[in-house]
Amino acid sequence: MRISRADLALPVFVGALAGVIALGVGIPALGQSSPQSILPPGFGEPAPAPSPRATPRAAAPVSAVIRTPPSPLAPQLPDSNGAPPPEPLASAAPTPMPTGTPTPGVIANPVRYDMPSYARRWIGRVGPIDLAAGGLPATAFGTAPGRYVEALMRGLNLPIASRWLSIALRRALVSHVDTPPGINGADFAAERAWLLLRMGESVAGRAVVQSVDNQDYTPKLYEIAMQSALANGDPAELCPLAEGGYALGFERGWVLARAMCAGLAGLPGKAQPLIAAAGKNRVATGIDLLLAQKIAGSGARGRQAVTIEWDGVDRLTAWRYGLAMASATEIPTPLLDGASRNVMAWRAQSPLLAAHVRAPAAEIAAARGVFSSAALVDLYGAVAEEGDDSLPEAAIARDLQTAYSGGDIATRLAAIKSLWDAPKSASARYARLVLTAGAAARVPVRAQGADADRLVASMLAAGHDVTAQKWRGAVATSSDAWAMLALADPEARRYAYSAVSNYAGTGDATLKRKMFFAGLAGLGRISPGDIEQGAQALDVRIGQENAWTRALARAATANQPGTVVLLAAVGMQTPAWSGVSPEALYHIIAALRAVGLEGEARMIAAEAIARL
């Protein structure tokens, strides 16, 4: 780990994505800036890995700017008419470089472990979740070129608008799938894990990293393993890898990892000289070195007290975050406030923090699909068990308890509505719908004073589609609740175009009507004639093509659910649903349905109505 985002200019977009940007039809927010880096030069973000060397090279000073060549372009896929798409654009997103072909005579990974052949995992199929456990099929990426799939992951700007699409993307990335042709299985795991970490999925990212045997690690996977350990606040994860990572080159992160792991192993006689040498050679300075020293001194027989002062530290980095979490060092609030959203999701999943500290971050994570409704309810249950009634999180926990079991229905509804109405931002309000999903499912149909629109949205936010359908006969046919139930209906009832024209909705009724039409059309719930009528009446040009729609159609036709989910995320790389066009929604829903992900398609279509 050697360079910052400012030092990287990697042309990593594939031709299909470049064509989407050039055409600009139906794809939102492709020009938005990437999430702000939290990593300083020398620590944190994966950087292109150097060619392995037999002997370590001298460490560059911390202040030095280390330049690396740009990565090679990903191979372009021909467009449907046989013409190559436009040239790929450079991406500012940080990414590790492909490992490439090993140089003859050079040991790519000098560390080997004695593992019996029956215990080794096949690098041609990698991932922690198989089909039986809820993952995608092993052939999820089919024959799509590996470099193309990697570039889709690498070029994705986060966040994406849909919670349910984020959940589908996580499912695709953690699945036990075949390595696409043309790439190394460990490199493919690294790309998947890095995208998960950027999404805030620290636990899932670690699971993907650890699904590869240590002896199969490549330089890129070593880099991502470092990121995973920091995101989870667990530097001990580095200890089986420290010597191998160090042997690849004199990288500063691995220099300090060796020292920390020696200390954690109860070998202060080895750890202290390594820390001292790192400081003398300016491998790291200031708080970065002190945090490593504190970790190294926390092992058995460490007997080394280190005081951490944050004065003069102007930003939080992955190195500082990970080691501060591991050493129970409190991070100042201003630094946390300046961190990116994925860091807040990391905190939400950290068992090292008290429940009331994790709760606000967990709500942010829930809106993005990182936290489930059940996990969020359990977390607030833990807040209540902490026993400090003065905390604002404790008040939320009390309201949640009342919403579930507060006696009469009027009291429960009042508690639910108080939870809904408290947040100020749209994302926070949607997180409360996720939080109250179970309580909403317990509200009797036609209960007096019930807010049917938000009750249905809350149930569907957690996937309670069957329970929500009980409200079909109790809501007006022009309401948001009715539209969401029509889209989420597992029985796939069909509708005439009049159902679309009669839908009024709340808020921006015109946009919601277009989204409702796009969802029904993508799900195949209205006839071809009505689709043509709706497209003309509403000016939703679902028949218009561009490079992205053609790439999505090709992946759907080839039955590649993993590729379809990635391309769907490309169509939703915007922080708000208002940035998603009806045309993009139609193509995403239709493609997901075509590859057998109809459940996800229904939930995404209903989510569009709930969040606009």
Order of alpha helices (4+ residues) and beta strands (2+ residues): alpha-beta-alpha-alpha-beta-alpha-alpha-alpha-alpha-alpha-alpha-alpha-alpha-alpha-alpha-alpha-alpha-alpha-alpha-alpha-alpha-alpha-alpha-alpha-alpha-alpha-alpha-alpha-alpha-alpha-alpha
